[in-house]
Amino acid sequence: MDLEFSKEDLAFRDEVRAFVEAKLPKDIRDAVDLGRPLTKEQHVRWQKILFEKGWAAPNWPVEHGGTGWSPTQMHIFSDEMGAAGAPPVIAFGINMVAPVIYTFGTEEQKKRFLPDILGSNVWWCQGYSEPGSGSDLASLSTRAVRDGDHYVVNGIKAWTTLAQHADWIFCLVRTDPNAKKQQGISFLLIDMKTPGVSVHPVITLEGDHEVNETWFEDVRVPVENRIGVENQGWTYAKYLLTHERTSVANIGAIKRTFARVKREAAKVKVGGGTLLANPTFARKAADVEIQITALQFMTLRLLSQVARGGAPGAESSMLKIRGTEIQQSITELILEAAGYYAMPFVAEHGQAVGPEFSARAAANYFNYRKVTIYGGSSEIQKGIITKAILGL
């Protein structure tokens, strides 16, 4: 296992650092550092900066606008972006539906959808989960009935993140109700402006409007918007989820956030010293730091394997579990550092009553309870690991 970067890789790392230092807008970096939700305009502005550089979709094939980078370069890029305080791209278009389209779609679908996804001209959202169909996704019940050259779609999708901004949604729908639940599912691309589509906000515990329910009432979707073969959508869904799970363990962003926790804790006075020097808090912080280091080496070990021609298997589930658990641990440390200033609803319109970092401490603590659930819950990931490694 080779964990050392080559001279070329180090030169590439320096190029990425210089670019993000020069081009990342300050208002976006500040929002990321303080844990504030970015606006749609901020997300799109940053993604268009990456597009102009040719770096919007490193994982795409070159013929569709990808960079042609090695796995090591893609890792360095992601790590440096996170370490610099750059927000990740909104995954639904570039990292989720686009790989499905360029892998399983027709040439017409590739020409129609990929350029606008690459240029961040169109915002996508995901229509997978439903009320009662989350971790057991294959039990979904949203129906799509063939009617000539269209499907008529009826049902509800739950937890559709940022659907209030979306132009399109990719959906799993049931096209054969008599088939086994993993079968009889199709993958549709649906224009959110289609009559019968409505978005219903779900205000989360921290008071944010991040997720929604999306309702479909007799929505007519052209058959040409189906990806691949009818009733084979589960195959495409599993392919998409692999892309979602491997992008969770953003070591650079985790290390940057943890460094901020230590800086803020060093300012908080406790007794005759600081919170960072408090033995109980220091022990918790040290434990998280050890976990971050272990996660980093796990990532590098996987990277070394991929660079030698291997493919991630159960390792992606390991990264998903550990990465999300560490993120939750960091929000707990931030909450402790903020103390009573982190009490819910103390902040007024996102403005801190106490230290600036405390304004989003409680909100982000609540919000990050979800990270061990989306993309396949930790329990599901442990099942995958058990089958793949132990053969049980």
N, C-alpha and C positions, 0 to 999 in steps of 0.2 A: 504494500500500500504506500503510495507516494503522496504525501500531504504538502509538498513544497510546490510553490508556483514557479514557473519558468520566468526568464527575463522578459520574454514577450508578454506573458500574462501580467507581470508587474508593471510593464509599460502601459498596457491596456488599462490597468487599475488607475494609474496616474491620469490617463486621458479621461476616464469617467469622472474622477474626482474633480478635475479642472472644469469639466463641462457643467456638472451639477452645481459647483460653487458659483460659476458665472451666470447660469441660466435659471436656476430655481428661484422664483419670485419670493421675496421676503414674507409677504402676507401668507403665502401658502406654507412656507416652512414654519412660521410662527403658529399657525393653526394646528399643524401636525404636532408640534412640540407641546402645545397646551391641551391636546386631546380634543380640540373643537371640531365638530363636523364641517367638512368642506362644502361649499356651495357647488351647484352644478357648474357654474361658470368657472370656478377655480379648478375643478377636476378637468374640464375640457381644455382650459387654457394650458395646463401643464402637459396634458396628453398631446396637444397640438405642437408644443415645443419639442417633445420627443419625436413626433412625426416628422417635423422639419429636419431634425438631425438624422432621421432614418432609424431611430431606436425605439419606435412605438411597440413593435411586436418581435422581440428577439427570438422567440420560439417558433415563429412561422417559417415555412419553407421560403427560400430565397425567391423563388418564382412568384410568390404572392406578396412579397414585400418584407420578408424576414431578413435578418442580418447575416446569416451564415456563421454565426459565432459557434465556437466549441462549447460543450457543456461547462467547462471551467470558466470561460468568458461570461456565459450567462449567469453563472453563480456569482462571479465578481461583480457584474453589473447590478444584480439584485441586492447584493450585500452593501455595495457602496451607495446605492440609492437610499436604502433604508438608513444607513449610518449617517447620511447627510440630511435626513429629515424630509426627503421627498416622499410624497404619497404614492402608494401603489396605484397602477392604472385600475380603473373600474373593470373588474374581471369579466363581467357577463358577456361583453362583446369580444374583446381581443383574446382573452385566455380561455373562454368556455365555448361559446357557440361557434366562433370562427374555426377552431380546429375540427369541429364536427362538420362544418360546411366544406372546408377544403379537403377533408378526408373522405367524406361520404356523399357530398352534394354533387349535383350535376354541373357541367361547365357553365350553364346559364345561371345557376344559383351562385356560383363562385364569382362570376362577372358582376352580377347584380348586387351582392351583399358585401363582399370582402373589401372593395375600395373604401366604402363609407365607414366600415368598422375600423379599418386601418387609420383613416384620417380623423376619427372621432367626430364624424359628421352626424352619426346616428347613435342614440343611446339605447342599449338593450337591457332587459331584465329577464329573470328566470322564472318559469312556471312549472315547478316540480311538485313541491309539497302542497298538501290540501288539508282542510280540517279533517283530522282522523287518519291522514296518510302522510307521515313525516319520515321517521326512521324506517317504517315498512312502506317504502315508496311504491313498491309494486302493487299495493292495494288501492292505488288511485282510481277514482271513479268519474272524472271529467270525461264526458262522452263526445265523440266526433263521429257523426253519422254521414255517410257518403250520400250526396245528392247531386248527381251529374258530375260537373267539373268542380264541385265544391264539397267541403265538409261543413256540416252544421254543428257547432261546438256549444255545449252547455256544461256548466260546472263552476267551481270556485277554486282558485289557487290561493294558498296562504303564504304569508311571510315573503311576499314578493318585494325584495329589497329595492328601494328607490324607484319603484314603478311609477311614482308621481312624475318622474322626469322622462320616462321611457317612451321611445318612438315605436319599438318592436319588443315582442316577448317570444322566447322560444319555450314551447310547451310539450309536455308529455300528455297524451290523450289516449283514451281507450277506444280503439276502433273495432275490437272484437270482444264483446262482453262474455262470450261463451268459452273463450280460451283460458288456459291457466294464467294466473295473474302476472307472471313475468312475460307472458306472450300476449298478443292482442293489443299491444301498445304502439302508438306511432309518435313521431317527432315532428311537430308542426312549427312553422314560423308565422307569427300573427302580427299584423299591423295594429297597433294600439288605437288607431283612429277608426277602426272598423266599427260600424254600428253594433251595439250590444255589448261592447267592452266597457267596463266601468271600474274605477279604482277607488277603494274604500280605505281611508287611512286607519292604521292601527298605531295609537300613541303608546310607546313603550314605557316601562316603569320609570325611566329617568326623564320622561317628558318629551322625548324626541319623536319626530316623524321620520322614521327610517324605513319601516316596513308597512305593508299594506295587504289587504285582500283584493284580488282581482277577479271580478265576476264576468262570466261569459253567458250571455242569454241570446240564443239563436244566432250566434256569430258565424257568418259565412266566410270560410277560408278557402282560397283556391287550392286545388289539389297540387298545383305546381309548387306550392309552398311547403310540401312535405319533403323532409329529408329522407333519402333512401327508400327502402321497401316498406310498404304498409305492413303493420303488425310486428316490425322488427326494431321498434324504437328503443327497447330495453338495451339492445346492443350499443346503440349510440349514447344512451344515457350513462352507461357504465364507463364508456370511453371518456365522456366529459367529466365525470366525477374524479377520474384519475388525475386529470389536469388540475381540478380544484384542490385536491388534497395535497399535492406535492408543492403547492405555492404558499402553504400556511406558515412554515417555519422560516420567517424572515429574520435571520440572525442579526443583520445590520440594524434593523429597526428596534429589535428587542434590546440590543446592547446600548443603543442611543437612549432609549427610554429608561433603562436601568441606571445609566450614568446620571441622568437627570434626577432620578429618585435619590441617589446618594448625595448629589449637590444640594437638593432641597432639604434632605434630612440633616445635613451638616449645618443648616441655618436655624433649625428648630431647636429652641432651648428647652432642656429637660433637666430639672434640678440644677446642679452646678456645671453641667456640660451640654452636649448636643444629643439629639436623638440618634444620630449616626454612631455616636460613641456609647450609647446605651447598650449594655450586654445583650439584653433580650432582642432589641431591634437589630443589632449587629449580627447576632446569630442567624436571624431570619434572612437578612440581606446576604450573608455569606453563603447560606444554603442555596439561594436563588442564583448567586453568581457561579457556584459550582455547577448547578444544573445548566446554566447558559453555556459554560465551557464544554460540558459533556455533549450538549446538543450541537454545538459548533463542530466538534470532532466527529459526531455521528454524521453530520451533513457532509463533511470533507471525506469521510470514509465512503459514503454513498457516491459522492462526486468522483472519487478515484475509481470506483467500480464502473460507473457509467463511462468514464474516459477510456477505460480498457475495453469497451464494447458491451458491457453488461446493461441490464435494464432494472430500474427500481421495481421491487415487488412489495413485500410486506414492509420494507423499510419506509416507504412513503406513509404507511399507517403509523409507524413508530414516530416519525417526524411530526405527524399531525397530532398525535396524542401529547407528546412532550412539549411541542411548540405552543399549543393552546394552553396547557396547564401552566407553563411558565408565564405566559401573558396574563393569566388570571392572578398568579402569585404577585406579579409586579403591580397590578391594580390594587391589590390588597396592601402592599407596602406604601403606595401613594396615598391610599385612604388613611393609613395609620399616621403617615407624616403630616397630613392635613389636619388631623385631629378633629376638634369640634367644628372647624371651618368647613369640613366636608359634609356636615349634616345636610340631608336632602332638602332642597328648596331654600337653603340659606342664600345661595347665589341669586342675584337679580338679573334676569335677562343675560345669563352667561357671564356676568361680571362677578369677580371674586369679592367677598366681604373681607377675607383675610389675605394670605399670600396668593399671588396670581394663579399658581398651579392648582390651588384648591377648588377653583370654580367648577372644574369638570371631574374632580376626584370621585365623588359619589356616582355621578352619571356614568362614568366609564367603568366603575366597578360593577354597576348593575348591567351595563351593556355587554361586558365581557363574560357574563355568565353563559352567553350563547355559544362561545367559540368552541366549546367541547361538544357541541351538538351539531352545528351546521357542517356540511360536507361529509356527513357520516359521523354519528356520535362516537364517543370514546369506547362505549360498549361494543358498537359495531366493529370498530377498528381492532379491538382486542380479539374479537372473533375471527377476523381476517388473519391476524398474526398467528393465532392458534392453529388455524387450518394450514396456513402456508409453511410455518416453521415446524410445528409439532406434529402435523399430519392428523390432527384430531377432528 
